[in-house]
Amino acid sequence: MTTAAFELSQLLSAMYDTPKDANFLDSLADHLGFDGPGKKIEALATLQNLILLLNHQVESCLDNEESAKLAVRLLKPFQPIINFSQLNHNISEARKNYLGPECIVNLNRLHSLLSGHADLIQFPKGARELAAKFAASKAEINTLDLPEDAKRALLERVSQISTLLENANTFGPARIKRELEALLGAIFVNVSETKGPTKDIVAKVLILAMGGLTLLQEVDESMQSAISIKSNMPEFIDVVHGVVGHEAPPE
C-alpha cells in the first residue's frame, strides 16, 4: 500500500533535478500534466491536499504520543505551502525549504510511521494504461464534426482525466470519479445524435469512461454502490447503445 507521505515524496523527488532557476509550481504542473492558465493553482492544490491529508492522518491515526510528536516535527517544513507563503519559489529556493534531501528523507520516515495506519488506495498499472488511451483520444476528438466549444469541453475533460489517471495514487478515486462524471456530463450536454466517424469517436470516449468507472469499482469497495453502470446509470447505457450506436457492456 501507499501513503500520502510516500506520494508527496515522489512528487517532490521528481522536482529535485529541475533547473535551479525554474519556477517550482510551473515545473510541478508540467510534471503532473496540467496546462492552461490555471496550471499552477492545480499544482499547488495537489500539494496542499496531500499535506492537509498528512496533517489529518498524523492527528487521527498515530496513537503513540512519541510517534505523533515526531511526525509533527517532520511535517513542519511543508506547512508554509498551505499558507501560500512559498508560492513563487524557484527550484533553488525550494531546495532550501521543503525540497531539500533531508525533507525527502523525513517524508519516507513519515511513510514508515503511517504504513498500516493510514494507507491510501493503490491503483494497478491499468490506471496508467487507461491514462494513455485517454491522452491518445484527444487527437480524434479534434476531428469531431462538432462546434468548437463542444470539442473544447470534451478535450478539457479528457485531458484532465488522463492527468489524474497517470498520477492516480496522488489524486485518489474520489477526484477521478468527479472528473469521469464531468466527462459524461460534457458528452450529454454537447453531443446530440451523431453519425459516421463522429459517432465512432464519441463511442470510444464513452467506453473509456466506462473503463474508468470500472477501475474505480475494482480499487475502492466503498464506490461499489456509488458507481453502478448497470443498475444506477441506465441513461448512460442508453447513450452508448442508442445515441452513439454501440452495444452496452454484456450482463
Secondary structure, 3 states (H helix, E strand, C coil): CECHHHHHHHHHHHHCCCCCCCEHHHHHHHHHCCCCCCHHHHHHHHHHHHHHHHHHHHHHHCCCHHHHHHHHHHHHHHHHHHCCCCCCCEHHHHHCCCCCHHHHHHHHHHHHHHCCCCCECCCCCHHHHHHHHHHHHHHHHCCCCCCHHHHHHHHHHHHHHHHHHHCHHHHHHHHHHHHHHHHHHHHHHHCCCCCHHHHHHHHHHHHHHHHHHHHHHHHCHHHCCCCCCCCCCHHHHHHHHHHCCCCCCCC
